[in-house]
């Protein structure tokens, strides 16, 4: 499966669309340096998720130090033609920590687990097999 992606004209970041529970679509950055997929808590709230319904918390190490995030299990999480059932994501309040952006989170390597993928920056495509 080969999918086109857009790049942010200023930063060069790879932007992909994701779909949650076959109802909600968000724009995220594909971050091959991120171990886990992380979504802004404000986006989750606006989608109607109760932030108290997390299944736990976890501490993660970031470039700015160790932070605590909530963990949610999403029934169906899809992007790039790949769908994961019962996919666990981390939720973090971007706004409260001074992160202002046009994207709603980071699509991490955990989503691509078990696939072979190639990112072609000349053609702006991602191929999954």
N, C-alpha and C positions, 0 to 999 in steps of 0.2 A: 504494500500500500504506500503510495507516494502522495504527499500532501504539500501544497504550497503554504508558505507562511509569510507574514509581513514582518518587516524590521522597522523598529522605531528610527525615524530619520535622524534624530539627534544623538541617541546613545548606541544605536546598532543592535539593541536587544531584540531577541526573537520573540514575537508575540503570537500566541495561539489562543483559539477559542476553546472553552471547555463547557460541558453540559452537566448539570447536576440534576439527578432524579428525572431526567427526560423532560424537565420543565424550565429550568433556568440556564441562561447562558452568560458566561463571564469571560473577560479577556485577561489572560495571564501571561507571564513571562516564562518561557522554557529556560530553566536554570539547571544545567547539567552539573553545576557545582553544589546544588542543594540536595541533600540526602532525602528530605521529605517534602511533600507538597504542603504548602501553607497558603491559607486564604485569610484575607482581612476580615476581622470580626464584624466590622460595619457592613460589609457586603452580605455576610451570613444573616445578620439581623434584618437587613432590608429584604432578604429573600424569605423571611418569615421563620427562620430557625430561632428557637429559644436558646440563648447562650448558656442557660443553666443545664441544658440537656447533654452536656459533654459526657464522654465515657471515662474521663480521667484527665490528668495533666502530665506534662513531661517537660523536663528542662533540656534545652538545646543550646549548643554553642554557636554563636554568630560572630561576625566580624567585630561587633560592638560588645561582646561578652556573652555570658550565659543569661538566657531569658526563660521564663516559664510560659508554655502555651497550653491551651485546652486541646483535647483530642476529640474529634467527632467521627462517627462512622456514617458514611454516605451510602445510601442504598445502591445508586447507580451513578458512576462518575465516568464521563467519556471525553475523549479528545483524540484528534489525529486518526480517527477510525478505530480506535481501541476503546473498549469498555471494560471497566472494573466494577465488580459487584462487592458490596460491603467494604468499600475502600476507606481507609482511615486517613484523615487529613488533620493537620495542625491548624489551629485558628489563633490569630494574633491581632491585637489592636494596632494597626499601622498608624492611624491618625494620632493616637495617644502618645506614640513614640516618635512623632515628627516625620513620618513617612507620608509624603504627598505625591500621588502619581495617578496616571490614567489607567493603571492595571489593578486587578483585584487580588493578585497573589502570585505565587511561584509554583510552576509545575515541576516537581522534583523527580529525581531518578527513581524513586519508589514507584511512580506510575509506569515507568518504562521497564520495570523489573520483568525478566523473562522474555524480553524481546531483543532482537538485533536491530539497531537503528543507525542510520547514516544521515548526518546533517550536511547538506550541500549548500554552501554559502554563495556559490556562483549562480546557482539556479533558484535559490531561496526555497528549497524543498527539504522535507524530512521523509525518509523512506523507512518503514517499519516492516520487519519480517519475523 
